[in-house]
Amino acid sequence: MRRSVVRGVGGYLPPKRVTNADLAKSMDTTDEWIVERTGMKQRHLLAEGQNTSDLAAEAANIALKNANITADDIDLIVVATATPDHPFPATAARVQAKIGAKKAFAFDVNAVCSGFVYALSVADQFLKTGQATRALVIGADAMSKIVDWNDRGTAVLFGDGAGALVLEGVDATHPDFERGVHSTHLFSDGCHYDLLYVDTIAASAKQPGHVRMQGREIFKSAIKLIGEAVEKVLAHNAITIEDIDWFVPHQANLRIIEGISTHFNIPMEKMVVTVDQHSNTSAATIPLALWEAARDGRIQPGHRVVLEAMGGGLTWGSALVVW
């Protein structure tokens, strides 16, 4: 028996901050319109010359520092992203080079907004089987590169950023064995592929495509599917809502988070919410929220934390982590 224990968390937001008022200068929208529909007030966007790997490397270095280890101690890097630097090689390989993790093997996972939960599950398998000892799990996206800035229905929703966890595999005799990743649960339904997608095939594109989304249908699906994922993690671990200290949802829309809160009778005070400050950073939203809640002291050692997300594909999933 082995378990993947969290040793460090990090996050990075590029310095360029764009408020709703800034967006209103270039498109037909207002701060009130955006806040009412999404809860978003601002987002961070890439600086000139920055790429997804730059965001991921910054978050990784902060996580390594918080774990009190170096890149040489890492033997696995999994990057969840829907906006890789290039179609290939993997963005994770660029991160490996940028942080100097010479002993690690590295690859990407793409499940869009569910990507971090998927990447966490993949890394957990390597650690539980002993094929790796320490892993960096990173969610990073540069959504500003694929947003259509003429489409206010999607342009106002997204931002750029990255978050990272350092995980260490421990055996059942270790004093930290009761901590860490207790379970992950992954789902997908490709029949709903067209609800959220990028409209250009990367292999033939001369320039990046744009995000296309059927927002109303995504909203309706989110409450149902995320609800099922939360029920799965509770049943699998034989716990109740009351046993959970924190819920860290994907930050797609404040109304969806409030809907999950109402559906499960979860106090909003138990929800870690960053969507107002970060907007939707896709695979980065969950690790960024973990970073914020850990560094301000909300999440403490021993706390039970449920993660949940839904993204394009459709993909969705959940996890229980004891901090």
N, C-alpha and C positions, 0 to 999 in steps of 0.2 A: 504494500500500500504506500502510495506517495501522494503528496498534495502540493499544489502550486501556491506559494505564499507571496503576498505583495510585500516587496522590500522598499520600493520607492515609486513616487509619482511625479510627473512633470508636465508642464504645459507651456505653450508659446502662442502668442497672438502678434501678428505683424503690427508695427507701430501706426500705420495709417488707419485712422478711425473715421468712419463715415456715418453720420447721423441720418435720421429720417428727413430732417430739414435739408440736409445736403442733397439727398435724392430728389426732394421736391423741386430743387432748382433745375433739374434736367429731365424730369418726367412728370406726367400728370398724376400726382399723388400728394398726400399730406401726412404729416406726423400722426394726426388723429386717425386717418384711414388705416395706416399700417398698424398702429398700436391696437386699435379696436379688433382687427382681424387676426393679428398674429402675436401681439404682446411684445414685438421687437421694437427696440429704440435705437439701436446702433449695431454696427458690424465692423470688423477689421478686414482690410484688404491688403493683398501683397504689395510690397514695394517694387519698384522697377528692378527687373533682373532676378527677383526671388522666384523660387520654384517650390513645389511640394516637398522635395527632399530637404530644402533649407529649413522649412518649418519643422519637419519631422526630426531633423538632427538637433535643432535647438531644444525641442521638448525632451528628446532622448538624453541630452547632456544634463538637463536639470533633474530628470528622474535618476540618472546614475549618481549624481551628486547627493541627492536625498537618500539614496540607498547606500551611500558610503562605499561605493565600489567604482572601478574604472571600466572602460570599454573592453579591456583585455579579459575581464571576468565574464563577459557575455559570449555564449556559444550559439544563440539563436536570435534572429531578428525577424519579426513578422510585421509588415506594414499594411494596414488596411487603408486603401485609397481608391477613389473613382477618378482621380485626376493625376495620374502618374506623370513624371517629368517627360517620359517618352513611352511609346507603346512597348518597347523593350530596350534595354534590360530593365529588370525590376527596380522600382524606386528604392526598395530596401537595400539593394546593392550599393546605390549611391549614398544612402545613409550610413551603411557599414564603412564605406571609405571616408566619409566626412567626420565620423566620430572615432575612427581608428580601431574598430572592433575586428581585428585581423583574424581572430580565432572563430568567428561566428559564421554560420551559414544563414542566408537571408533570402526572403521571397515576399511577394505581395499577395494580398487577398482582396478581392473586389466583391463586396455585397452592398455597396453604396452606403446608405445611412446605417445599415445594420452591420457594417464592416467591422467595427471594433469588437462587437460580441462574437462575430465569426472568428476574428483573429485571436481573441482570447481563448476561444474553444480549441483552436488548432494548436496554439502554444501549450495549452494545458495538457493536451494529449502527449506531446513530446516530453514534457516534464514528468508526467505521471508514469510514463513507460521507461524513463531513465535515459532516453536518447539525447536529452539536453539537461543541463543543471540550472543554468540561469538564462532567462529570455527577456528581450525587450519587445513589448507589444505596443505598437504605435498606431494611432488613428490620425491621419493627416489628409487634408483636402484643401485645394485652391479653387473653390467653386467659382470665384470671380472670373476665371478663365473660360468658363463654359456657360455663364449666364448671358442671356440676351438682354442687354441693357435697354432695349426698346419695349420689353414686355414687363410691365409693372407687376403682373400677376406672379412672376417668378423672381424678377430682379431684386425685389425688396426682401426676399426671404433668406438669402444666403450670405455667408461670410467665409473667411479663410482662417485656418489655425491648425494646431496639432496638439495632441496629448499623448502621454506615454506612461506605461507601467513597467517596472522591473519585477519579474517573477523569479522565485527560486523554488526548485523542487526539493521537498523534505520528506523523509520517511516517517513511519508511524511512531518511531521512538523519539522523534524530535519534539521539544517542548512547544513548538509553534504548529504542530500538526493540525490542531483544531481550527486554525486560521486558514485563510486562503480561499481558493476557488472550490466550492463544494459541488456545484453542478452548472452545466451550460446546456441550453436547449435551442436548437436551430430549426428553422422552417423556411420553406419557399413555395411559391406557386407561380410558375412561368406563364400561366394562362393570362395573368394580369400584367404582362411585360409592358404593354402600351400605356399604362397609367402614369409611368414616370421613366423617361428615357432621354438619351442624347440623340439628336436627329441626324448625325453624320457618322458614317462608318469610319473608324479611325484609320484603317489600313488604306483607304482611298481618299482621305481628306487632305486638301491643301491647307485648310485651316480648321481649328476646332469647331465642333458642332455646338449646339445650344441645348440647354435643359428644356424639355417639354413635359408638362405635367397636367393631369386632370385633377385639379386640386380638390374639388368637391368629392370625387370618388375616393381619392387618397384619404381624405378626412374621415369618410364613412368607414373605410376599411380599417383605419388605424385603431379606433377604439376596440373593435371586435378582435382583431388579430393580436394586438398587444395585450388585451385582456386575457386571451387564451394562453399567451406565453407566460404571463404572470401566474395564472392558475397552475400551469405546468410546473413552474419552479417551486411554488408553495407545496403542491401535492408531492412532488419528488422528494422534498426535504422534510415532509411531515411537519410543516410550520404553518402559522396563520399570519394574516396581515399584522396583527398586534405584535408578533415576534420580530418584525422588521424594524430596524432603526432608521434606515434611509432608503428611499427609492431614487435612483438616478436614471431618469428616462432620457431617450434621445430628444434633443431640443429642436424639434421640427416646428412647433407651434404651441404657444401657451394654451390655446383652447383645447388642443389634444391632451396636454398634460392635465388640465383641469377636468377634462372628461374622464380620464383614467382615475383621477382623485375621487370624482363623484361615483363612478362605477364600483369602485372597491371600498368606498368610504374611508379613503386614506386622507388624513389631514394634510393640507397643502404645506404645513410646517415640516412635514416629513419628506417633501419633495425637494430635491436639489434643482433649482431653476437658474439657468444662465442665459436662456434664450433672449431675454431683454437686452443683455449686454453683448452677446456674441452672435446672435441670430443663428441660422442653421449652418454649421460647419461640417455637415455630413458625418463621415466616420470619426471626426475629431470631437463631436459634441460630448459624448460620454466621458472620455478620459479628461477633457478639459473641465467638465463639471466635477469629476473626482478630484482633480488637482485643486480647484477652487475650494471645495468643501474640506479637503484634508488640510490645506495650508491655513484656512481660517479657524480650524479647530472643531468644526462640526462633526466630522467623521473621526472617531477615536478607535484605538485598538480594541478589538473584540466586537465592534458593531457589525450587525448583519446588514448588508447592503445588497439590494436587488437592482440589477441593471436590465433595461429593456429597450428595444429599438425596432423600428420598421423602416424599410427602404425599398428602392427600386428592385424589380425582379419578378414579382414582389418577394422580398425576403423579410424575415422577422426573427426575433430570438430574445432570450432572457438568460440571466445568470444570477447565482447567489454567491457573493464573496463575503467572507468574514474578514474584516480588516485587521 
